[in-house]
Amino acid sequence: MFSLGNALARELSSHEEHVARELSWLRKILVREPGAVVL
């Protein structure tokens, strides 16, 4: 059970890093082309 918790924590931290990269990529696009974004 402890090893499962470690795997889960590692998965969550890598997921957070992935989300942060996605957000920074989106932010770059928003800054570069503010008129091209349709929400």
Secondary structure by P-SEA (a helix, b strand, c coil): caaaaaaaaaaaaaaaaaaaaaaaaaaaaaaaccccccc
